């Protein structure tokens, strides 16, 4: 099986958004599909967990999306995921090799097939381009509140907004999606990776003894979208060499049974611009006057 190329797929999504003239949120995948002459159909799927699908029939293309999950953001991400199968080079051919119809489990939960991973990343790039995400995050608080604000302005799913926040934020933030007592996947911002030597969480890893693990022990918490928050530390989650206090914010993602955890801190690091200013001031204070041209 060909290895997935998530970065390439995400850039293809961003490029498509630019080509279509989108320079602000929200980006409408339904409008994009209709512009391509693709027939859209809401549908209650026959298979549990199926989020949508795409059908190639001669010159005609159709996309259906599940109505099982009422979240408009999830439905929009599903349509964007199917557009990934439509736009990404090689995807239509790969699908047609096994049949005219293809069903997906969009939302970064598939984790196995290369084209599913690529379609997810295409969708995240299309709906949440890096430039727009960074521009928005600059004015939002760190953590779940900022992620929810991004999901609201982009009309996108909470999970996709969380992932893009971790990918684009200059601050230390990590997101973990789990089910039961297992990690499904995790993303860290570059700032988070710089907190020390960390053990990366992988699919299938056991959740540490944390609020998230206790939260997941109740199916009601997850299915009803309950939320909780308490203080945790870096070492507990990632076996880091520093005991750094973090906020652990947890929210259930509904009937699919997944949970989103956001790990962040308002105190780490300081604002990047402030750090640069402080470093400049420190250098200035230790530089002899004659070297400053005075």
C-alpha positions, 0 to 999 in steps of 0.5 A: 500500500502506498504511504499516505502524503498528508502534507501534500494533500493539505496543501492541495486543499489550501490551493483549491481554496485559493483558486476558488477565491476564498480569502476569509471564513467560512469556506463552503464545501457544498457550494464548491461541490455544486460548482463542480456539478456534483449532486449532493444527497443527505442520507442515513447510512446503512453501515454504522460509522459511515460518514459519507461517500462518493459515487463515480458514474460515467461523467457524473459524480455524486456525494452523500453525507450522513445525517446520523450526526447532526453537527453541521460542522461534521457534515461539512467536513464529510463533504470536504473529505469526499471532495478530496477523493474528487480533486486529489490526483490518483484518488478517482482512479484508486476508487474506480479500481474497486468499484464506482462507489466508495464510503468513508469514515471522515474525521481522522478516525480511519487511520489505515487507508492512505486515501482516507488519511489524504482526504481528511487532510485535504478537507482540513486544508480546504476548510481551514487554510493555514493563513486564515487559521493563524490570523484567527488564532492571534486574537483568541485565547489558548485552549478549548475556548479558542478552538471552539471559536475557530470551529464557530467562525469556520463552520467546521467540526470541533475535531478538525478545528482542534487539529488545525489549531495544534498544527498552526498555533505558535503556543504549546498546545496538544490535542488528543482524541481517544475512545475508551481507555485508548488513544486514537491519535494526537497532534502537538504544536511546534511550541509544545514539541519544544517543551522537552524530550517527549514521548509521542502518543500513538494510536492504541496507546493506553491513556494515562491515569488522567481526567480523560481516562476517568471521563471516558469511563462513562459512556454518557459523558461522551455521548451527551457531549459533557465536558470537564477540566482540571490541572494536569502536568506534562510528565503525566501525559508525555513522560517529559523531563519537566513537570510543567502544569497544563490545563486538561480540557475534555469534551465528549464528541457524541454518538461515535464515542470519541473524546477530545482532550486539549492540553495547554497553558496560558503561561507557556510560553509568553507571547512570541513577540514579547519573548523576542522583545525581552531577548532584544532588551536583554542583549541591549542591557549587556552590550557595552555603550561603545558597541552600541555606537554611543 
